[in-house]
Amino acid sequence: YKIEGFFNTQQEVDDYVATTNNTWLVPAVGRWKIKDISGPNGVPDNVINDYDRTFLGSPHPDFQIGLHFSISYKSFDFSSFIFWNQGGNLFNLTRRNIDFNTGFYNRSRRILEDSWTSENTDALLPKLDINDSYSSRYITDYFVEDASYLRLRQLTLGYTLPVNLIQRARLTKLRVYFQAQNLFTFTRFSGMDPGLVFSGNDLGIGIYSGGNPTPKQILFGVNLGF
């Protein structure tokens, strides 16, 4: 289902009720208004039911790009690998668990800061109501998010000591290096990791239900040659 804004006044609610039959989300000030897309004949019929469900996106990205960059100067070497996923959509199931009064989960800051009030009519979430069992009952476009992200997957900085400093140790090479993996990710996705669900079967791809994010790793190493 697609959300078409909020009911901001009682007059809006009354006008809507006079013309539209909503079979699952009871109209009230501060609640979402569901868009009437079509009926049995393929045209809007002033009834909100299964015919008003529609396609809300695709989990498949528009494109993916990897960029490897390396440079060396005297005894120093530097390399990095950047991955860019552009486009695609994710269904963020965790929003249902933490943005609404469902189950025994922690609650998000969005509930506190971005729920509808008379002073915040441009909010993301409906008004706070402990008895609201309607807003998260069915899937709406609130749960569908842009899956684009840019991630620095690897960064390495190394230094190779001059041979005349390591000959006494009978070494031909001694290189020390610092390496970082998954150092940062730029994304608008509200979950912990937009890159977790771009594989799997047709029913599982694109559904984000939590899980451990890709870990950030900081490594220090030594390469020795004899």
N, C-alpha and C positions, 0 to 999 in steps of 0.2 A: 504494500500500500504506500501511497505517496502522501506526505504531509503538506497541507496547504495553509500553513500558518496557525494562529491561535484564535480562539474566541476571546476577544478583549473586552467585550461589554455584554451585558445581558440582552440588549437589543439584537446583537449579532446572533446570540444563541436562539432567541425567539424567532428571528427571521429564518434561520437555518432549519429549526424544528418544523416550521410551517410548510417547508417545501421539500425536505429531505428526510428519508428514513434511514437512520444509521443503526445497523443491526448489532454493533459490538462496542463502539466507543461512545458512551453516553455524552452528549454535548453539554458543556458547562463552561462558565467563564474560567479562563486559564488552562483549558485543555486544548489538545491538538484538534485541528479540523482536517478530516481525511478527504482527499480529492475523489470526486465522482468521475471515474474514467469511462466506464461503459456498462451496459446492461446486456441482457440476453440477445438483443439485436445489434450489439456492437456500438451503441451510442449511449451517452449518459442518460440515466433514467431516474435520477434523484433518489437512488437507493444505494447505500454502501454495503456491498456484500462481496462474495468471491469473484464476481465479474470485474471488480475494480482493482484486482491484483495485476501487476504488470512487471515487466523485466526492468531491473534496476542497475544493470551493469554486467561486466564480465570480469572474471578473475585473471584473464590473460592480458599481460602488459602490451603496450604498443610497441615497445622495443626494450632491449637490454644492451648495455654497453660496458665493456671493461677496458680500462686504460692503465697500461703499465708504463712507468717512467723510471729511468735510472740515469745516474750521472756519477762521474768520479773525478776527483781533483787531487793530484799528488797522492797522498796516502789515505785520503778519505773516499768513501763510497756511499752513495745514497740511492735508495730505490723505494718505490711505492706502487700500490695497486688500488685503483678506485673502481667501484662498481656502481652503475646507475641503472635503476629499474624505473622506467617511465610508463605511467598509466596502469590500467587494471584497477579493480575494485576488490575490497575485502569486506566480508560480512563479519563485523566485530561482535561476537556473541557475548564477550565479557561486559559490554555496555548494559546488556539486559540484567546481568547479575549485580552490578555495582551502581547503576544509575537509577534503579527503581527499587521499590520495596518488595523484593523477591528473595526468598531464601535467607540464610544466615551468612551473609558476606559483609565485608567492609563496604563503605559507601564512598563514592568519588567526591572530589571537590566540586565537580560540576553540579551536583545536587545542591550544595550550599550556595554556590556563586552564580549559577546559570539556570535556575528554575524560574518559571514565569511569576512575576508579580505585577501589580498595577503600575509600578515604576520601571519594570524591566519587561516590556512587551516584546522585545526582540531577543528573547532567551532561546536556549536550545531545548530545555526540558519543560514539561507541564508544571503547573503549580504543585507545591508540596502538599500531599494529602495522604495520610497514613492508610486511608481506606481505598486508595486508587489501585484497583486490580485490573484496570482496563488498558492503560496506556502501553504496557509491555506485553499484552496478551497475544497480539499478532505482530508479524514482522513489518516494519515500515522502513522508509529510506533513511531514518535516523541511524540505523545500524550499519549502513553501507558507507564506506569511506574510501577515499583515494589512497591507492597503495604505492604511489611513487616514493622513491627514496634514493638517497645518494650515500654511499658508505665507503669510508676509507678502510679497506679490508687489511691492508698490510703496509707498514712503513718500517724501513730498516736504515740505520745509520751505522757504518762501520769505520774502523781505523786499523790500518796495517802497519805494524811497527817496522822501522828500517832494519834491513838485514844485519847491519853492523852492530845493532844492539842486542840481537838474539843469537849470534853465532856462538857465543860462549856456552849457551845452553844447548848447543847442537840442534838448533831448530832452523828450518829453512823458511818458515812462515809462522807469524803469530798475528792473528787478527782478532780484535775485540769488537763486539757489536751490540747495539741496542735494537730491539725489534718490538713493535706494537702491532697487535692484530685487532681488527674491529674497533679502532680507536674512537671513531665518532660516526654517527648516522644522522643525516638531515632528512626529516620527513614531517608531514602534517598528520600522519596516522596517530591516533590517540592510544593505541595499544603499545606493548613493550617492544615488539619487534615485527615490522611489516614483512620481513623476509622469511618467515617460518613456514608459510603455507602456499608456496608456489610449486608444490609437487604433490603427488598422490593421485588417487582415482578421481573420476569426474564428479563424484558426490562430496569429496573432501577438500578439493582444491579451492582456495579462496575463503575458507571458513576459519576465522581466528577465534579460538576458544581458550586462549591463555597459553600456558606452557612456558618453559624456561627460555629467555631470550638468548640470542647468540652472545657468548661471553666475550668480554674485553680481556685481552691478555697482554701483559708487559713482560718481555723476556730480555735477559742479558746472557751473552754467550761468548765463547772463545773458540776460534779455529786454529788448530796447531798443524804444522807440517814438519816432517822429519827428513 
